[in-house]
Each structure stands twice: as C-alpha cells, then as structure tokens.
Amino acid sequence: ISRGELNKFLLTKAEAAGASIRFECPLVDADFEAGTATFESKGERFSVETELLIGCDGAPSALRAAMVQRAGCEASVDMLSHGYKELTFPAAPGGGFAMREDALHIWPRGDHMLMGLPNPDGSFTGTLYLARTGEQSFESLTSAEDVVAFFETHYPDSVALLPGLGESFMSTPMGELGTVRSFPWNVGGRALLVGDSAHGIVPFFGQGLNCGFEDCVVLAQLLDEQDDMEIVFTAYAASRKTNTDAIADMALANFVEMRDSVGDPAWLLRKGVQGALEKAFPTRYRSRYAMVMYSYIPYRHAFDAGLIHGIILDELCEGLDDPESVDLERASALIDERLKPFLDANDIDLEF
C-alpha cells in the first residue's frame, strides 16, 4: 500500500470528520498541570490551552518526553548498532521484474544483510542493514568506489541490478533503528500516547503501522463504551501494553533470524518441518509468522504460541535430516498435548 496515498486518504477522512490540520507545526512541550501544549511554527513558539492531548508524534515523541519530565512516565529508547539505507532495484528493461516477484529476497551475511521487496511497478525496494560504525560499517564506506567494492565482495549478484549503485548509496541518508518502550501511556484523562510515540519497534516484522492502527481500533471501541477519559486511557494501555511488548520482541528476534539464520541448515530444517505441519494440520498448527501476519490473533498470544512451537519443533527435528520425513503421527500427538490446551484456553481459532 502506498504510504503517501494512505496519508492522503486519512487526512481527507479526518477533515471530513471536522479536524483542523496544520502542517510543519510540531509539538515541543506540554504542561499537564497548566493544561497547555506548546508548538513551533517557522521558528516561533506558541501555546494553546488543551483539556485533552493525544500524541501520535512518532518514536521521537515530544509528548512522551514531556510525560517523562513532568508526569513520572518511564521510557527507554534502545538503538540497534545497525543502521540502514534504501536502494532501488529498477524494473527490468521493457518492464517486468528483474527478480522473482512473489518472494522476499534476503542476502544474509551474518552481521549484515541486503533485502529486496517487490513493488507493483516491477521495481524492488532494496535495503542494506549494516553496522553504523566499525571496520565493516556505514562509517567505513566513504566513497562510491568503496560501496561498489563492498557490494561486489558481499552481494556480487546484486550489483548488475543496481545501476548507479555507488552514487545513489552515497547520496542516501542512513536511517537509524530503535525500540521505544514506555509506561504509563497516559496522564490521567488529560494526555495519551498512541502508536510509535508509546511503543516504536524495528521494522523486521513489518507490523509498526498495523500495530498503531490496532491501537486506534481498541481506543475507538473503548470510547464508544465509556465517557470517562481516564478509565478509557487506563483500559486502553492495559489491553495494548502486553501486545506491543510482544511484537517489539518478535521484531528484534526476526532481525537476527533474517540476518543470521536463513542460511543455516538447522534453521532451514526447522522451517521445512514447520511448513509440513502447517500443510498437514492447517486448522491446528499455524506458525507464529502466519498468526501475526494473516490473522487478528493478539501479538502476545502469537508470541506465546511460538514458544510452544519451539518445544514441538525441537522434539520433531531431533535426529531428522529431511523435513519431508517428519513423523506426522508424533507431531499430531504433540500438537494435542502441548499446543491445543493453550489455543483452547485463549479461544484462538486457526481457521484463517
């Protein structure tokens, strides 16, 4: 989905609902006792009175900073040692895809990786994840020639698909990656954090925007049921905190998996066995990835189910060389013994 088109759609809907929108006017501070919010526009600061302030101002949230400073909120921002740069794999001459279009392409290299995600126009969005500093890092790539040499060494089959690689790489800023955790997310019924301002995550499960939209769904449902903002905000945070912590942990784990594990024969064996189980028992066993990506199952339940999956896979993979030879009778018994009680207890339906 085009992020730009989605932004325009949401702005149009907000205006139709009566919202007044001002651009280039970020929040810089909030005083919850005085009931004021301070903004900056064209270098000038001004304050407005507010009874209710909902902050959707992203991972660097000024509202969260004010809550930490003035209201006892605890927050942490844990930055990855890796950064990223985006590159474009253009469409093949004459149009069409230069790589297989129905796949996520990953070049795993242990301490760094390159990815390619297909776009409808035949191009791929490429992303290099690499340490920010050190001997082999963004810091060490100081010229277009350095970049090309690095790619020829580590990603040789990608170079022909990335015209102008050196120059485009050097002109692209490096992005940073981090995990935001905070709590509480509200100051009584006067202020609330939503989305990345409360729980920013790294992008390796592709759930950041979805997670923020889930916040909105839960908050809207609670507002339909209750007029007391403090009760609504407290219930909202109680519902969402455990799920946002779970997806944050899964996103971090998926980074290691994508960067290190996808070339490991033992990992590939486990994935093969997992695929065999999903095929044989489609309504009784679904991978953690499938539960996160293709269902409304809460992130926390998907995380916890994944722990049980790990125990089952450990047992089934012991002494196994070929995933096609997995003992499905034993697998069925383990699913009934280990996984089914958890699914039943949490009313989880895997028919999706």
Secondary structure, DSSP 4 states (H G I P E B T S, - for coil): --HHHHHHHHHHHHHHTT----SS--EEEEETTTTEEEEEETTEEEEEE-S-EEE---TT-HHHHHHHHHH--EEEEEEEEEEEEEEEEPPPTTSS-SS-TTS-EEEE-SS-EEEEEE-TTS-EEEEEEEESSSSSSTTT--SHHHHHHHHHHH-HHHHTTSTTHHHHHHHSPPEEEEEEEEE--EETTTEEE-THHHH---STTS-HHHHHHHHHHHHHHHHHH---HHHHHHHHHHHHHHHHHHHHHHHHHHHHHHHHGGG-HHHHHHHHHHHHHHHH-TTT---HHHHHHSS---HHHHHHHHHHHHHHHHHHHTT-S-GGG--HHHHHHHIIIIIHHHHHHTT-----
